């Protein structure tokens, strides 16, 4: 499967696209940042 393995998790290719295409002003961006932070801290 295509995607990125992080310290404590995995981000699929579809999610990578959503994250990279989301404008920083979009409320979803803050959600993605928070979830990435959780993954980072879990590792």
Phi, psi and omega per residue, in radians:
X1 nan 2.472 3.107
X2 -1.463 2.502 -3.140
X3 2.754 -2.869 -3.112
X4 -2.267 2.235 3.040
X5 -1.591 2.220 3.103
X6 -1.836 -3.120 -3.110
X7 -0.914 -0.841 -3.042
X8 -2.168 0.392 -3.114
X9 -3.062 -2.897 -3.058
X10 -2.500 2.435 3.054
X11 -2.058 2.084 -3.122
X12 -1.246 2.866 -3.101
X13 -1.042 -0.723 3.137
X14 -1.087 -0.712 3.126
X15 -1.187 -0.671 3.083
X16 -1.021 -0.719 3.117
X17 -1.119 -0.800 -3.141
X18 -1.061 -0.765 -3.133
X19 -1.106 -0.805 -3.058
X20 -1.269 -0.382 -3.125
X21 -1.670 -0.105 -3.090
X22 -1.440 2.238 3.103
X23 -1.200 2.524 -3.112
X24 -1.104 -0.333 3.105
X25 -1.464 -0.238 -3.134
X26 -1.280 2.340 3.120
X27 -0.994 -0.493 3.116
X28 -1.129 -0.483 -3.124
X29 -1.068 -0.790 3.115
X30 -1.081 -0.654 3.085
X31 -1.075 -0.826 3.139
X32 -1.081 -0.747 3.131
X33 -1.073 -0.761 -3.138
X34 -1.101 -0.734 -3.133
X35 -1.192 -0.685 3.082
X36 -1.117 -0.670 3.104
X37 -1.107 -0.726 3.098
X38 -1.048 -0.779 3.118
X39 -1.074 -0.763 -3.120
X40 -1.104 -0.781 -3.096
X41 -1.242 -0.480 3.131
X42 -1.237 -0.370 -3.099
X43 -1.474 nan nan
